[in-house]
Amino acid sequence: MSTDTIVAIATAPGRGAIGVVRASGPAVQAIMQAVCGRALTPRIATHLSFLDSQGQPVDDGLAIFFQGPNSYTGEDVLELQGHGGPGVMALVLQQCLAVRGDERGSVIRIANPGEFTQRAFLNDKLDLAQAESVADLIDAGSERAAKSALASLQGRFSGLVQALLEKLIDLRMRVEACLDFPEEDIEFIAREGVQEKLQAINHLLDELRQSASRGAALRDGLRVVLVGAPNVGKSSLLNALAEQDVALVTEIAGTTRDRIVQEITIDGVPMHVIDTAGLRATQDVVELLGIERTWREIEQAQVVLLLRDASGAIATDAELEGQVLARVASARSVIRVLNKSDLSAAGIAPTGDEEAIAISAKTGAGLDRLRARLLELAGWSGDASAGVFSARARHLDALSRARAQIDEAEQHLHDQELELLAECLRQAQSALSEITGEFSSDDLLGEIFGRFCIGK
């Protein structure tokens, strides 16, 4: 932990009614005496003038002193809430930095991105999952994303991880204790219900992964790529989902030459919808470049909407669709969409594929069903607010690794290899502990907090 005192403007750049300058560290009381002109009662907002080195006012506002460890960072913290003009805040910040520090010679400097929250983590005010949720709450682009980030900040995700860890540690303790008495292996397995405990842990892991996947979708959004032959209605569908004209629509095949990315929100879940060049055989150099980019988007997609023409005017290329399916990570991530159902003879799309969704981008028919299917693939169902918390890709990776170790542990249990069983339980515990930061490398911490805004 650094002994420096850090200072930063904590409000967003630009003009505003209020601007906040925040300081944290051992020299906070020296800053308080110099800038506020007196000592402050902890946790009481005090109206006063902010002073320069000559004792002259540079601004007028509220000062609040939080005495450590009862503060956000766990250190002494001072918040100066003044007027939100850039020039005024720069003056107040400059006065804080000009203070000489305390008798221990603490350096006063500008805070690095995320350093206030990093100190809160290092001082055990927040675990790592909670600290990450601070940035997620700030970056939340929808009401649901904000609520899920707040749930993580309040410890919902960490609590579930901790409960799982306690069960894992208890079982690991019992297994390792049994290693000292190898002649009791069989009796131990039956007596302690090891198989049942492993199955219960696996069940909890699956539930946690499902909730974390929903949280990750809320945070990062779902990457949805529209794929199909030229003129099948990809651009029209993009416009319909976005509820605005973001892509050109013409009768000329190959109008879309490059990808078009549009962010939309469906029932509070962000989605990045990507319109691509139509797939077909062509000699046009520019169109070929667009098609090559389409293939790259297919490989990176989380969900592919594979469009066909329900009217029958554009024939389905089975070979081309096979190539698309071969490049998608999971067949479950492909939604077959039959567009132009308003032009089909019966007013609906004829198909032998029961899972295909018939829509009309022109009239809007079937779009609600398509939206519901996208939400389902995003892991969203039922009550949107129940059991949801903010999660990240690294959390999902840690949960997947823990799940793999428990699966392997079950195999070792079947073979009565208790030493290997104990090692798998240790590896699973280590993976889960990465989520809350009990075991984390300095490089990981630097990567996480370096993405925060300065002042938070």
N, C-alpha and C positions, 0 to 999 in steps of 0.2 A: 504494500500500500504506500503510495506517495505521501510525503509529508508536506507537499506544496499546498497552498491555498489557491483554489480555482475560482475564477470569476467569468461570467458570461451574460450577455443579453438573452433572456429566456423567452421573449416574445418574438413573433414572426417578423421578418424584415418589412420595412415600409412604415407608413404612418398609421397610427391608431390612437384610440382614446386613452389607452393605458399601455405603458411599457414597463417591463420588469427586468431588473438587473439582479442576478442571484450570485451569492458567494458561498463557498463551503471550504472548511479547513481550519487549521489551528490559528490563523491570523484573522479570523472573522471578527473577534472582539476588538482588535486594533482598527480594522476597517470601520466598525460600528462607531468607535470613539471619534475617528477622524471625519467620517462623512456625515454621521448623525449628530455629532457633538456631545453625546452622552451615552451612558449605558441604558439598555432597554430591558423592560420586563419580558421574560420569555413568553412567547405565544400570545402577546397582546399587540394589536395593531396600533401604532403611534403616529399621529399626524405631525410632521415636522418639515424643516427645510433640509435639503441635501447640500452639503457645504464643500467648497474647494479648499485647497491647502492654505488659503488666506482667511478662511472662515466666512467667505462670502457665499450666498445661496446660488446654486446652479439649477435647482429645481425644487418643487414642492410636492409632497406626496405622503404615502404611508410606508413605514418601515416595520418589519416583523422579524424578530429574532427567535430562532428555534435552537435551543441548547441541546447539544448532543448528549446522549444517544437518541433523544426523542426528536428526531428530524428525519427528513427524507433520506439523506445520505448516511445518517448515523453520526455525523460530525456536527460541529457548530455551523449553522446556516443563517445567512442574512438575506432577506428579500427586500428590495427597494422598489416600490410600486409608484412610479411617477407618470409623467405625461409621455405619450407614445410617439413623439417626433424623433426621427433618426438622430438629429443633431443633439437634442437634449439627452437621449439615452447614451450617446457616445461620450458626452461630457461626464455623466455619472459614472460610466464604466472607466473612463480615464482617471477619475479621482480615486476609485477603488484600487486601480493598478498602481497608483502613485504612492500608496501607503507603504511604509518601510517594512511592515510585518511585525511579528512579535519578538519577545526576548529570545526565542529559540531560533530566530533567523529564518522563519518559514518564507519560502519564495511565493510571491503572489503573481499569478500568470493567468492568461486566457485559458479557459477549459477546452479540452479536446472534445470532438463529437461524442456524445453519450457518456461523458466522464462522470457526471453527477449520478446517473443511474448505475454506472459501473461501481462507483464507491458504495452505493446502496447495496449492491450484490456482495461486494467484498466485505462489507460490515454486517452481513446477515440480516439486512432489512428486507431483502427480496431474494428468492431463489432465481435461477437463470431463466426458467420458463416465465416467471412473473416479470422479470426485467425485460425480456423480449416483448411481452405483451404491452409494455408501455409504448414502444415504437409502433406496434400494431394498432393501438388505440388512436395514436396521433394520425396514422396513415389510413385509418378506416374510411372507405369510400361509400359505405351504406350504413343504415341504422343497425342492421343485423351484424355486420362486421364489427361495429363499435361495441355492441352488446357482448359478442363472443370474446373480444379482446378484454373487456372489463371483467368478464367471468374469469379469464385466466389471471388477470391482475389480482383479483380477489382470492386466487388460490384454488379454483375448481380443478384445473388440470393437474396442478402439483399435488393436490390432495388425493386424486385418483391414482397418480403414479406412486405416491408414498404408501397408500394402502396396498397396492400390488407388491411393492418392495418389501413391506413387512411380512406378507405371506411367503414371499420368495426367500427372505432371510431366515424365517422360522424353519422352513423346510430344509434349507441348506445347512443350518445349524444341526438339525437332527441327523441329516445324512452324514455329516462330517464326524459327529459324535459316534455314529455307528461304525465308522472305519476302524476305530480302536478295538472293536469286537467283531472281527470278520466271521466268527462262527455263528453269529446271530443274524446274518444277512437276511435269510428268508423270513425269520420271525419278525425282524424289524420292518420289512416291507409290508407285511400283512398288518402288524400291530399299529403302525403309524399311518396306514392308509396313504402311502406315497403315491400310488397310481391315481387315486381320487384327488389328492392335493395338486398333482401336476395338471390334471384335467381341469380343475377349478381355476388354476392360474392361467391356463391356455384360454379358457372361456373369458376371463376378465381381460386378458390381452386383446382378444378379438373385439370385444366391446369397446375397449379404449382406442384401438386402431380405427374403428368405424367412426367414433366421435371425432377423433383427431383428423380423419380425412375430411369430414364435413367442415371442421374449423380451418383446415388448410385451403379448401375450396373457397371459403368466405374470404380468406386473407389474400390469396393469390389469384383467384378467378380460375375459370375453366377455359382451356384453349380449344376452341371449336373451329374446325376447318371444313369449308364447303367444297365438295368435290363432285365432278360430273362432266358430261359432255358439254360442248358449247351450246348455248341457247336453251339449256335445260331449266334455267331459272335460278341460278345461284345468286346473281346480283339482286334479282327481285326478292329472293328470300332474305338476303342481308338487309335490304331496305325495309322489308316487312318486320323483321325482328328488331331493327333499330328504330322503327317508326319514324324514319326520315329518309330522304333520298341521299344516301352516301355513296352510291355506286351508279355509274351510267348503265342504263338499260336500253338496248336497241334490238332490232330484228337481225342485225348483222352478226353472224357467228364469229367468235373470237374478239368481241369488243373488249373484254377484260384481258389485258396483256400482263399485268403485274398484280401482286396480291394487294388487297385492301383490308386493313385491320380496323375494326370498330369495336369499342368496348360498350357492352350493354349490361343491364341488370335485370335478372328475372327473379322476382319474388325475393329481392334483397341479395341474391347471389351474383357477383360479378362474372361476366364471361367475355372472353376476347374472341370475337367471331371474325374469321378470316375468309374473305372471298378470294378465289384463285382462278387462274386461267383454265379454260376448258380443256379437258384431255382429249386429244384426237391426233391422228397422223397429219402432219403439215410440213411444208417446206419453207414456211415463213420464218426467217431467222429470229425476228423479235418475238414471235409467238412461241418458238421453240425455247427461247430463254425463259419465258413466262411459265411454260409447262415444266421445265426443269425445276423452277422454284416451287411449283405446285407439289412435285414429288418430295422435295425437302420438307415442305410444310406437313405433308401427310405423315412423314416419319417422326415429326416432332409433336404431332397432335395428341391431345388427350381424348378428344372425341372427333370422329369424322362423320359428317352428314353426307351420305352417298346418294346423290340425287338422280332420279330417273324421270322421264317424261310420261305422265299418266295418260296423255292424250294419244300416244302412239305415233306422233309425228316424228319423234327422234328415237331411233332404234337403240335398244340397250346393247352395249358391247360387253358381253360376258367375259371375254378374255381380259379386257381392260379393267373391269371390276375385280377380277381375280388378282391382278397385279396390285391394285389398291389394297385389297384385304391382306395380301402377303406382306405389305410394308407397314401395316398398322400393328402396334404392339399387342393389342388384345382384340379379339373378335367382338367382345362385349362392348368395346368402345366405338362400334360402328352402328349408326342409325340409318337404315334405308328409308329414304324419303321419296314419295311419289308426288311430284309437283304437277300443277296444271290439272288437278282433279276436276275443276269446273269445266274443262273442255272434253272430258271423257263422256262417252255415250250415256252412261247411267247417272252421271253427275258424281260418281265416286271412282276411285282408282281401281281398276281390275288388277288383281295380283294373287298369286298363290302363296306369297310370303305373308304369314299372319302377323309378323312383327313389323312389317313395313307400315309407315305412317303416311296416310294420304292427306295432302294439303293443297291449298291454292294460295300461293303468295299474292295473287291478285285480289282475291276476295277475303282472305284471312281464314278461310275454312281449315280446320285441323291444326292451326298454329298453337292453340292451347294445349292440345295433346303433345305436340312436339316440345313445347316449353316444359311440360311436366316430365317428359322423358329425359330432357337435359338435366333437370333438377335431380332426377333419380340417379343419373350417372355421376352427378356431383356429390352423391351421398346424402342428398337432402330428401327427407320424407317426414311426414307427420308434423308435430309441433316444431316450428322453426326455432324456437328459443330453448327447447328442452335439451339439457345435457350438452350444449354446444359451447366450445371454448376455442380460443385462438390457438392454432398450431402451425408448425413450419415443416418444411421438407426434412430437416434434420431430426425432428421429433418422430416423423413417420419412419425414417430410416432406423432410428434407435429401436422403435417398437418392433419393426420387422426383424431386426437382428436378435432381439430378445425372444421373439416367437420362434425363430429358427433354432435357437439354443434349447428352448423347452421341447421342441419336437425331437431334437437329437437326444435330449435327456430321457425322454420316454423310451427311445430305442435302447439306450444303455440300461435303463431299468428293466426292460424286457430281457436283456441279456445278463442281468444281475452284475453289471459292471459299475459298482458304486463309486469307485474313484473317478471314473469318467463322468458319471452322473453329477457328482459334486462339482467338477470343473465346469460342466455346462451351466449349472445353476449360478456359479460365480460369474461366468461370462454374461449370462442374462442380467444379473444384478448390475454388473458394470455398465451394460448398454442402457438400462433404465436410468441409472444414476447420472448419465450424461445429460438427460433431459433437464433435470433440476440444477445441474452444475456441480454436483458433489465431486465428480471427477471430470475436470475440463482442462484442456491445454491452454496456455497463454495465447497461442495462435488463434484458437477458436474464440476466445474472449475478445481479442482484437478485431476479428472479423465481424462479430456480432455488434459490439458497441460502436465500431467505426461507421456503421450505417445509420446511427442516430443523428438527430439534429444537435447542433451546439446549444448548450443551455439546458439539455435534458439528459 
